[in-house]
């Protein structure tokens, strides 16, 4: 029988209660094993704020005297929302790359420490 196996809580089995000393000892052993494992440090991702771009309407060249309905003006270039989304994605990707590089560096340090022992 495995000494560290924790029993599933059952109302008809008093040895599965957390107040049981054997069950408590097993839970403490599992927690100690989890504490021995190295913890990952997560750096929060900074999401840039939305950049506001002023919009100007060229109404001085087109007047309502000449047209009853203004012609649809197609915007030149990419939309503001698309550009801001791409900027945010680039920031997030940059931070994820940094985190992956840090994880690789940390795992190399841990591997060197275990090889030295």
C-alpha positions in Angstrom: 0.0 0.0 0.0 1.3 3.5 -0.9 2.1 5.5 2.2 1.6 8.9 0.5 -1.7 8.1 -1.2 -4.5 10.4 0.1 -7.9 8.9 0.4 -10.9 10.4 -1.3 -13.3 12.1 1.2 -16.2 9.8 1.9 -18.8 10.5 4.6 -19.0 6.8 5.6 -15.2 6.4 6.1 -13.9 8.4 9.0 -10.3 7.6 8.0 -10.8 9.8 4.9 -11.6 12.9 6.9 -9.0 15.7 7.2 -9.1 15.4 11.0 -7.7 11.9 10.8 -4.0 12.1 11.8 -2.8 9.7 9.0 -4.7 11.6 6.3 -3.3 14.9 7.7 0.2 13.5 7.6 -0.2 12.4 4.0 -1.4 15.8 2.9 1.5 17.5 4.7 3.9 15.2 2.9 2.4 16.0 -0.5 2.6 19.8 0.3 6.3 19.4 1.3 7.0 17.8 -2.0 5.3 20.6 -3.8 7.3 23.2 -1.8 10.5 21.6 -2.9 9.7 22.1 -6.6 11.0 25.5 -8.0 8.3 28.1 -8.4 7.9 30.0 -11.6 7.9 33.7 -11.4 5.3 35.3 -13.7 5.9 38.8 -14.8 2.6 40.7 -15.6 2.1 41.6 -19.2 1.8 45.3 -19.9 -0.9 46.1 -22.4 -0.4 49.5 -24.0 -3.2 52.0 -23.8 -5.3 52.8 -26.8 -3.6 55.6 -28.8 -6.1 58.3 -29.9 -5.6 59.7 -33.4 -7.4 62.9 -34.3 -9.7 62.6 -37.3 -10.3 65.6 -39.6 -13.0 65.8 -42.2 -12.2 67.7 -45.3 -15.6 69.5 -45.5 -14.1 72.7 -46.8 -13.5 71.3 -50.3 -16.9 69.7 -50.7 -20.0 71.8 -49.9 -23.6 70.7 -49.6 -24.6 73.3 -52.2 -23.1 71.1 -55.0 -24.1 67.7 -53.6 -27.2 66.5 -52.0 -25.3 63.5 -50.7 -21.6 63.5 -49.8 -19.6 60.9 -51.6 -18.2 58.0 -49.5 -14.5 58.7 -48.8 -12.5 55.5 -48.6 -9.8 55.7 -45.9 -6.2 55.5 -47.0 -4.1 52.9 -45.2 -4.9 50.7 -42.3 -7.7 51.4 -39.8 -6.8 52.8 -36.3 -8.3 49.7 -34.5 -6.3 47.3 -36.7 -3.0 49.2 -36.1 -3.6 49.3 -32.3 -4.5 45.6 -32.2 -1.2 44.8 -34.0 0.8 47.1 -31.6 -0.8 45.3 -28.6 -0.1 41.9 -30.1 3.6 42.9 -30.7 3.9 44.0 -27.1 2.5 40.8 -25.8 4.6 38.7 -28.1 7.7 40.6 -27.0 7.0 39.9 -23.3 6.2 36.3 -24.0 9.6 36.0 -25.8 11.3 37.5 -22.7 9.5 35.1 -20.4 10.4 32.1 -22.5 14.1 33.2 -22.6 14.0 33.6 -18.8 12.5 30.1 -18.4 15.2 28.6 -20.6 17.9 30.4 -18.6 16.4 29.2 -15.3 16.1 25.6 -16.5 19.7 25.7 -17.6 20.8 27.0 -14.2 18.8 24.3 -12.5 20.3 21.6 -14.8 23.8 22.8 -14.1 23.1 22.8 -10.3 21.8 19.2 -10.5 24.8 18.1 -12.6 27.2 19.6 -10.1 25.8 17.5 -7.3 
